[in-house]
Amino acid sequence: MKLRSFFFGVTLALCFVWVFSRPNSTLRQYLPGSSGPLFTEAVAAGLGADETNNIEVYKNGKESVVYITSTQTVFRDTFFFGVEREQVKELGSGFLINSDGQILTNNHVVSGNATVEVTLPDKSVHKAKILQRDRTNDLALIKIDVNKKLPALNLGDSDRLQVGQKVLAIGNPFGLAGTLTVGVVSTLDRDITSENSKLEGMIQTDAAINSGNSGGPLLDSQGSVIGINTAIYTPQGEGGGSVGIGFAMPINRAKRLLEDYRSGKRPAARLGVSTYYFAGEWAQALKYPAKGGLLIFRVENGSAADRAGLRGATEYVIVGNQRIPYGGDFITQIEGKDVDSQEGVARAIRGKHAGDMVELTIIRGGRTMNIKITLLSEEIV
């Protein structure tokens, strides 16, 4: 009996030593001064289908996304009537649409008479030439000359987009090249207004878009470009970063720009008028129809409006507490349709080309008349 108890004790001791001596034993952590593992190693898991898709789209698209720097000289007034020269840089993105070096981007990225440089993913820098502009839709086509074939992105169909569809943005936010963000189409046909213009029919997305993303591609899950990242919404006091509300120009607008370029058509320049929209009591106070229209207060010299003989304000009148320029032509219809907003002129010209004609119905000195205006060519530089 004593011998049996002795062997049982020895066996139990050996089992105890074996269990606690194993390197991967979870019981070692309870021993004083234990040198066992401080954490449990996770077992590697496979990538999900959505993660794999993100990786594939990025790998296939990143070599076609470029970094754009445009530099222009501006003159600023100084004290004592002096003038100083300053170099102003605009940073943005773009993407190759063919192997010959043609690139789509936003017009505001290459605005004015800027010198434009393109940095490819291999860090090589190339001078770019502006081929075509569409200021109405904030689009531009530029080109670089490189002694090699370049990878290009496929253009999708933005008319087939659906709210909730996954989208991916690749660009250079804040100069951080090759950045990928992912989101969904939040809504379609969104109109946005800035200080200088209104962009209509935009794609809204929650994929993070920041300064430097402008001009970069918005891709679908197949890696096709369905939009060009253009603008973000930033509430006052929130700085300049993304809050999950970004906007992209539908790629089908850019396709029209490309078609115009290949056919030799030039986009029409702005009409060349500055206007106020009046309707209801305000219009009646100025002795115009209550249904409203656009009162011209300034006509740009040499513009299509100037050549057609449109007239701006000649005096100021007080209506309520407002000082209003008065005496200019009052536009009531464009192409036979009533003017119902401040964007009436810009909307009428959108999609038209140099040489096309626009007919305005105006009131001048109490008389209604029709004036035909031949649109001029948009300047490329």
Secondary structure, DSSP 8 states (H G I E B T S, - for coil): -HHHHHHHHHHHHHHHHHHHHSTT-TTGGGSTT----SS---------HHHHHHHHHHHHHGGGEEEEEEEEEEEEE-GGG-EEEEEEEEEEEEEE-STT-EEEE-GGGG-TT-EEEEE-TTS-EEEEEEEEEETTTTEEEEEE--SS------B--GGG--TT-EEEEEE-GGG-TTEEEEEEEEEEEEEEE-SS-EEEEEEEE-S---TT-TT-EEE-TTS-EEEEEEEE---TTSTTS--S-EEEEEHHHHHHHHHHHHHT--BB----EEEEEE-HHHHHHTTS-TT-EEEEEEE-TTSHHHHHT-----EEEEETTEEEEESS-EEEEETTEE--STTHHHHHHTT-BTT-EEEEEEEETTEEEEEEEE--B----
